[in-house]
Amino acid sequence: MSDLARRVTSDVTFNGANVSTVLRDYLRSVSYTDVADGSSDSIKISLQNIDLKWLSEWYPEKGDQVTATLIYHDWKKTGDLQRLECGLFILDDISFSGGPLVADFGATSVPLDNAFKSQERTKTWENVTIQQIGSSITETYGLGFVYDADTITIEAVEQSDKTDSAFLYEIAKDYGLSMKVYWNRIIMYDKGRYEAKDAVAQIGPRDFIDGRFEYNDTLDGTYTGATFSYKNGTDSEEIEASIGVTEGDGARPLKISSKADDLLEARIKAAAQVNRSNEKVTTLSFGIFPDPSIVATSCIEVVDMGRMSGKYFVDSVETEHSPEGTSQSLKLHRVVERVSA
């Protein structure tokens, strides 16, 4: 197969109108960042602005809805067509520069209703599951909600002068869950379940662009277990819950003092902190020839790299497409045994 057959094109809409044909003559690059947890996906569209149309009749509006798809033609063999659905974004940054004349439009995958991230609320949630909290909040904004984790019941939790977005992220973090926004849906999931899935690709040293990679294996900030101290109700006596390995040679326990309704909640919160910290044990980043099957939340297998070899979870993927070519950069952490509650 010739290199001319293999190519990538972009399909972009603004407020439902397909502008791919218009953009084709102006496109400098489309940069898409796909994250697994903790922040919004984003996209940046860079255009040449030599005729200043983007500063006049084509000037977009902040808040415009943007969708983008990268289409991989004849990618692995002749006739192979793969689509990477980047998602639905809200245009929130418009900038222009000269020398050369360039227009840059940035958009993030926040929900369409801005109140989700801007309006603070105070509410006490009682005897409710995390899934019920997520469903109730997202229904208010007409959002979809996907929950992929075990049922976790909370006796009482206070949402005090927090936006619904910040509150949901906080709940997810406290109870060991991950959260992201995609296509106007809130997705909350157990990262451990996704780490247990089969790898979607094998990556070896020949796959690294220019042979470049960054690998770090650290002990600092990682733990074998935790002790969680809390007080129950009006009783002033402190209760301690332990998980993982907290004593003996090689033990590195994390000491936590916080709120919990009972022993199970204390253990769940302790495991959440330990497992999140331990994602920093072994990290890896590199650029490869683009593979649209590798997305944030997927796993890959690194091979033929000695002690660096193993299974990794994809924390983020940055894909940049331009008329000159397409590149892909990955950030990952090694999949290690999680501390259970």
BALOSE-654079 format. One record per residue (C-alpha): residue number from 1; residue in three letters; z, y, x. Coordinates in steps of 0.25 Angstrom, whole numbers. Each point is the difference from the previous one (the first is absolute). Layout:
REM residues N
(NUM,'ALA',(Z,Y,X))
...
//
This chain:
REM residues 341
(1,'MET',(0,0,0))
(2,'SER',(-4,14,5))
(3,'ASP',(11,11,2))
(4,'LEU',(-9,8,-10))
(5,'ALA',(3,-9,-11))
(6,'ARG',(15,1,1))
(7,'ARG',(5,13,-5))
(8,'VAL',(11,7,-8))
(9,'THR',(-2,10,-11))
(10,'SER',(10,8,-9))
(11,'ASP',(0,1,-15))
(12,'VAL',(8,13,-3))
(13,'THR',(3,6,-14))
(14,'PHE',(6,14,-3))
(15,'ASN',(6,0,-15))
(16,'GLY',(-8,-12,-3))
(17,'ALA',(-13,6,5))
(18,'ASN',(-7,-8,11))
(19,'VAL',(-3,9,11))
(20,'SER',(-4,-10,11))
(21,'THR',(-14,5,0))
(22,'VAL',(4,14,2))
(23,'LEU',(10,-3,11))
(24,'ARG',(-10,-9,7))
(25,'ASP',(-7,12,6))
(26,'TYR',(13,7,4))
(27,'LEU',(9,-11,4))
(28,'ARG',(7,0,13))
(29,'SER',(11,-10,-3))
(30,'VAL',(8,-7,-10))
(31,'SER',(14,-4,5))
(32,'TYR',(9,-9,-9))
(33,'THR',(14,-4,3))
(34,'ASP',(6,-12,-7))
(35,'VAL',(15,-2,1))
(36,'ALA',(9,-11,-4))
(37,'ASP',(13,7,-3))
(38,'GLY',(7,13,0))
(39,'SER',(-11,11,-1))
(40,'SER',(-13,2,-8))
(41,'ASP',(-14,-5,4))
(42,'SER',(-9,12,4))
(43,'ILE',(-14,3,2))
(44,'LYS',(-7,12,7))
(45,'ILE',(-15,3,-2))
(46,'SER',(-6,9,11))
(47,'LEU',(-13,7,-3))
(48,'GLN',(-9,9,8))
(49,'ASN',(-1,14,-7))
(50,'ILE',(-11,7,7))
(51,'ASP',(-6,6,-13))
(52,'LEU',(14,4,-5))
(53,'LYS',(-2,-7,-13))
(54,'TRP',(14,-7,1))
(55,'LEU',(6,14,0))
(56,'SER',(-8,5,-12))
(57,'GLU',(-6,-8,-12))
(58,'TRP',(5,-13,5))
(59,'TYR',(14,4,3))
(60,'PRO',(9,-11,-6))
(61,'GLU',(14,2,-7))
(62,'LYS',(13,-4,5))
(63,'GLY',(4,-11,-10))
(64,'ASP',(-14,-6,-1))
(65,'GLN',(0,-15,-2))
(66,'VAL',(-7,-7,12))
(67,'THR',(-4,-15,1))
(68,'ALA',(-6,-6,12))
(69,'THR',(-6,-14,4))
(70,'LEU',(-6,-5,13))
(71,'ILE',(-11,-9,-2))
(72,'TYR',(-3,-10,12))
(73,'HIS',(-15,-5,0))
(74,'ASP',(-4,-13,7))
(75,'TRP',(13,1,7))
(76,'LYS',(3,-15,4))
(77,'LYS',(-14,-5,-3))
(78,'THR',(-13,4,-7))
(79,'GLY',(3,3,-15))
(80,'ASP',(15,1,2))
(81,'LEU',(5,12,-8))
(82,'GLN',(15,4,0))
(83,'ARG',(7,11,-7))
(84,'LEU',(13,7,5))
(85,'GLU',(5,7,-13))
(86,'CYS',(8,12,7))
(87,'GLY',(6,4,-14))
(88,'LEU',(3,12,-8))
(89,'PHE',(4,13,7))
(90,'ILE',(4,14,-4))
(91,'LEU',(-6,11,9))
(92,'ASP',(11,8,6))
(93,'ASP',(-5,6,13))
(94,'ILE',(-12,9,2))
(95,'SER',(-4,6,13))
(96,'PHE',(-12,6,7))
(97,'SER',(-3,3,15))
(98,'GLY',(-11,6,8))
(99,'GLY',(-7,-3,13))
(100,'PRO',(-6,-9,-6))
(101,'LEU',(2,3,-15))
(102,'VAL',(8,-11,-6))
(103,'ALA',(7,-3,-13))
(104,'ASP',(12,-10,-1))
(105,'PHE',(5,-5,-13))
(106,'GLY',(13,-8,0))
(107,'ALA',(5,-9,-11))
(108,'THR',(12,-9,-3))
(109,'SER',(3,-11,-9))
(110,'VAL',(11,7,-8))
(111,'PRO',(0,-2,-15))
(112,'LEU',(-8,9,-9))
(113,'ASP',(12,6,-6))
(114,'ASN',(6,10,10))
(115,'ALA',(14,-1,-7))
(116,'PHE',(2,-14,6))
(117,'LYS',(2,7,14))
(118,'SER',(5,14,-4))
(119,'GLN',(9,-1,-12))
(120,'GLU',(14,-3,3))
(121,'ARG',(9,-8,-10))
(122,'THR',(14,-5,-1))
(123,'LYS',(3,-13,-7))
(124,'THR',(9,-11,1))
(125,'TRP',(-6,-14,-1))
(126,'GLU',(9,-11,-5))
(127,'ASN',(-1,-15,-1))
(128,'VAL',(-15,0,3))
(129,'THR',(-9,-7,9))
(130,'ILE',(-9,7,11))
(131,'GLN',(-12,-5,-8))
(132,'GLN',(5,7,-12))
(133,'ILE',(3,13,7))
(134,'GLY',(-14,0,6))
(135,'SER',(-7,-4,-13))
(136,'SER',(8,11,-8))
(137,'ILE',(-3,11,10))
(138,'THR',(-15,-3,2))
(139,'GLU',(-2,-1,-15))
(140,'THR',(4,14,-1))
(141,'TYR',(-12,5,8))
(142,'GLY',(-10,-10,-5))
(143,'LEU',(0,-8,13))
(144,'GLY',(-2,-15,2))
(145,'PHE',(12,-7,6))
(146,'VAL',(-1,-13,8))
(147,'TYR',(13,-7,5))
(148,'ASP',(-1,-12,9))
(149,'ALA',(14,-4,4))
(150,'ASP',(12,-8,-5))
(151,'THR',(8,6,-11))
(152,'ILE',(11,10,5))
(153,'THR',(10,5,-10))
(154,'ILE',(8,13,2))
(155,'GLU',(13,3,-7))
(156,'ALA',(-1,15,2))
(157,'VAL',(-8,9,8))
(158,'GLU',(-1,16,0))
(159,'GLN',(-13,7,1))
(160,'SER',(6,14,3))
(161,'ASP',(-9,12,1))
(162,'LYS',(-11,-9,6))
(163,'THR',(-15,-1,-4))
(164,'ASP',(-4,-13,-6))
(165,'SER',(-9,-3,12))
(166,'ALA',(11,2,10))
(167,'PHE',(10,-8,-9))
(168,'LEU',(-9,-12,0))
(169,'TYR',(-3,0,15))
(170,'GLU',(15,1,2))
(171,'ILE',(3,-12,-10))
(172,'ALA',(-11,-8,7))
(173,'LYS',(6,3,14))
(174,'ASP',(14,-3,-4))
(175,'TYR',(-3,-13,-6))
(176,'GLY',(-10,-5,11))
(177,'LEU',(-13,2,-8))
(178,'SER',(-12,7,4))
(179,'MET',(-8,10,-8))
(180,'LYS',(-14,7,0))
(181,'VAL',(-10,7,-9))
(182,'TYR',(-14,-6,-3))
(183,'TRP',(-10,4,-11))
(184,'ASN',(11,8,-8))
(185,'ARG',(9,-12,0))
(186,'ILE',(14,-2,7))
(187,'ILE',(1,-13,7))
(188,'MET',(14,-5,4))
(189,'TYR',(1,-13,8))
(190,'ASP',(8,-9,9))
(191,'LYS',(-6,1,14))
(192,'GLY',(5,-13,4))
(193,'ARG',(-9,-7,-11))
(194,'TYR',(-12,7,6))
(195,'GLU',(4,-4,14))
(196,'ALA',(0,-14,-4))
(197,'LYS',(-14,0,-5))
(198,'ASP',(-11,-6,9))
(199,'ALA',(-7,9,10))
(200,'VAL',(-13,6,-4))
(201,'ALA',(-6,0,14))
(202,'GLN',(2,-4,14))
(203,'ILE',(-1,11,11))
(204,'GLY',(-1,-3,15))
(205,'PRO',(-1,9,12))
(206,'ARG',(-16,0,-1))
(207,'ASP',(2,7,-13))
(208,'PHE',(8,12,5))
(209,'ILE',(-10,12,1))
(210,'ASP',(-1,3,15))
(211,'GLY',(11,-10,3))
(212,'ARG',(11,10,-4))
(213,'PHE',(13,-3,-8))
(214,'GLU',(14,5,0))
(215,'TYR',(11,-11,-1))
(216,'ASN',(15,2,0))
(217,'ASP',(11,-10,-1))
(218,'THR',(14,6,-1))
(219,'LEU',(15,-4,-2))
(220,'ASP',(4,14,-3))
(221,'GLY',(3,3,-15))
(222,'THR',(-2,-15,-4))
(223,'TYR',(11,-9,-6))
(224,'THR',(4,-15,-2))
(225,'GLY',(8,4,-12))
(226,'ALA',(9,10,-7))
(227,'THR',(14,3,-5))
(228,'PHE',(0,8,-13))
(229,'SER',(14,7,-4))
(230,'TYR',(2,6,-14))
(231,'LYS',(10,3,-10))
(232,'ASN',(0,-6,-14))
(233,'GLY',(3,9,-12))
(234,'THR',(14,6,1))
(235,'ASP',(5,-10,10))
(236,'SER',(3,7,13))
(237,'GLU',(-1,-13,8))
(238,'GLU',(-13,-1,8))
(239,'ILE',(-9,-12,-2))
(240,'GLU',(-9,-6,11))
(241,'ALA',(-12,-8,-2))
(242,'SER',(-7,-6,12))
(243,'ILE',(-15,-5,2))
(244,'GLY',(-7,-7,11))
(245,'VAL',(6,-2,14))
(246,'THR',(12,10,2))
(247,'GLU',(8,-7,10))
(248,'GLY',(-2,-8,13))
(249,'ASP',(-9,1,12))
(250,'GLY',(-13,8,-3))
(251,'ALA',(6,6,-13))
(252,'ARG',(-5,14,-3))
(253,'PRO',(7,3,-13))
(254,'LEU',(-4,13,-8))
(255,'LYS',(13,7,-5))
(256,'ILE',(-2,6,-14))
(257,'SER',(10,8,-9))
(258,'SER',(-6,4,-13))
(259,'LYS',(1,-2,-15))
(260,'ALA',(-2,-14,-7))
(261,'ASP',(4,-5,-14))
(262,'ASP',(3,-14,5))
(263,'LEU',(-2,-10,11))
(264,'LEU',(-14,-4,-3))
(265,'GLU',(-5,15,-1))
(266,'ALA',(7,2,14))
(267,'ARG',(-7,-11,6))
(268,'ILE',(-14,4,-6))
(269,'LYS',(2,14,5))
(270,'ALA',(4,-5,14))
(271,'ALA',(-12,-9,1))
(272,'ALA',(-9,11,-4))
(273,'GLN',(5,9,12))
(274,'VAL',(0,-12,10))
(275,'ASN',(-14,-4,-4))
(276,'ARG',(-6,14,0))
(277,'SER',(6,2,14))
(278,'ASN',(-5,-13,5))
(279,'GLU',(-15,4,-3))
(280,'LYS',(1,8,13))
(281,'VAL',(3,-12,9))
(282,'THR',(-14,-3,3))
(283,'THR',(-11,10,-3))
(284,'LEU',(-15,0,3))
(285,'SER',(-12,10,-2))
(286,'PHE',(-15,-1,4))
(287,'GLY',(-14,3,-4))
(288,'ILE',(-10,-10,-5))
(289,'PHE',(-14,-2,-5))
(290,'PRO',(3,3,-15))
(291,'ASP',(4,-12,-9))
(292,'PRO',(1,5,-15))
(293,'SER',(9,-13,-3))
(294,'ILE',(11,6,9))
(295,'VAL',(8,10,-9))
(296,'ALA',(14,5,1))
(297,'THR',(10,-11,-5))
(298,'SER',(-9,-11,5))
(299,'CYS',(3,-9,12))
(300,'ILE',(-8,-3,12))
(301,'GLU',(2,-10,12))
(302,'VAL',(-1,5,14))
(303,'VAL',(-5,-11,9))
(304,'ASP',(-2,-3,15))
(305,'MET',(9,12,4))
(306,'GLY',(12,-8,6))
(307,'ARG',(13,4,-5))
(308,'MET',(-6,11,-9))
(309,'SER',(-7,-11,-8))
(310,'GLY',(5,-3,-14))
(311,'LYS',(0,5,-14))
(312,'TYR',(0,15,-4))
(313,'PHE',(2,8,-12))
(314,'VAL',(-10,11,-2))
(315,'ASP',(8,13,-2))
(316,'SER',(-12,10,0))
(317,'VAL',(-15,0,1))
(318,'GLU',(-8,12,4))
(319,'THR',(-15,-1,-2))
(320,'GLU',(-10,11,4))
(321,'HIS',(-14,0,-5))
(322,'SER',(-11,10,5))
(323,'PRO',(-15,-1,2))
(324,'GLU',(2,-4,14))
(325,'GLY',(9,-12,-3))
(326,'THR',(13,-6,-6))
(327,'SER',(13,-3,7))
(328,'GLN',(13,-6,-4))
(329,'SER',(14,1,6))
(330,'LEU',(12,-8,-4))
(331,'LYS',(15,1,1))
(332,'LEU',(8,-13,-1))
(333,'HIS',(14,-6,1))
(334,'ARG',(2,-15,4))
(335,'VAL',(5,-8,-11))
(336,'VAL',(14,-5,3))
(337,'GLU',(10,-8,-8))
(338,'ARG',(6,9,-10))
(339,'VAL',(16,1,-2))
(340,'SER',(2,-5,-14))
(341,'ALA',(11,5,-10))
//
